[in-house]
Amino acid sequence: MKILVCISHVPDTTSKINFSEGDTKFDTNGVQFVINPNDEFGLTRAMWFKEKQGANVTVVNVGTADTEPTLRKALAIGADAAIRVNTVASDGFSVAKQLANVVKDGAYDLVIAGRESIDYNGGMVPGMIAGLTSANFVNNCIGLEVDGTSAKAVREIDGGKETVSTSFPLVIGGQKGLVEESDLRIPNMRGIMMARKKPLTVVEPIDASAETTSVKFEKPAPKGAVKLVSTDNLDELVDLLHNEAKVI
């Protein structure tokens, strides 16, 4: 079984986010980047298939050279090889086109992607990869078992879960539940040393123009000052909720 795990290079959630060039570009100065959490759940599940079923696991990223430390971390966790498509990840469609080309060239059985990245939260790429490669697709995936060329997937739906049977080729959009946070792996020294010897292939992008352009980013407005009301003055509280907050 050949597995391709899509890896997004995203800011750590503890990073302070700012924008530059008139709020049209994300400012990367001083920002720590990590593997997208939804992708990390998928990578950990892929490691289970590698260890239990002998799967071969490749990780892929669309990005410039500054994303390579994130790919190296994925190799240190246990992936066998890495591919970097040498272009800026400009929008969901162009990224999906690049990844679909990698999928076709590698003839992968299973493609595991996060249901969305935590930077832009587009949630489009996994479904578009499936469409561009004519593969089966399961989104919001919180459980996956493989038996030969068949798969049983569990996905989260409103108010519950749905279990579906499908077959390869398959693309999933994974999330927490595919594995639990306690199952996530931290690279050890042996893994880090081995990652240096594993192949990281840089491929040039195909022609895939972006269909959308970010016009402007805007951070949420700062929260206003807190008003404290004495527990003995309920009339003032009701007045504030009614006339100022306008919630009653």
Secondary structure, 3 states (H helix, E strand, C coil): CEEEEECCEEECCCCCCEEECCCCEEECCCCCEEECHHHHHHHHHHHHHHHHHCCEEEEEEECCHHHHHHHHHHHHHCCCEEEEECCCCCCHHHHHHHHHHHHHHHCCCEEEEECCCCCCCCCCHHHHHHHHHCCEEEEEEEEEEEECCEEEEEEEECCEEEEEEEECCEEEEECCCCCCHHHCCCCCHHHHHHHCCCCEEEECCCCCCCCCCCCCCCCCCCCCCCCCCCCCCHHHHHHHHHHHCCCC
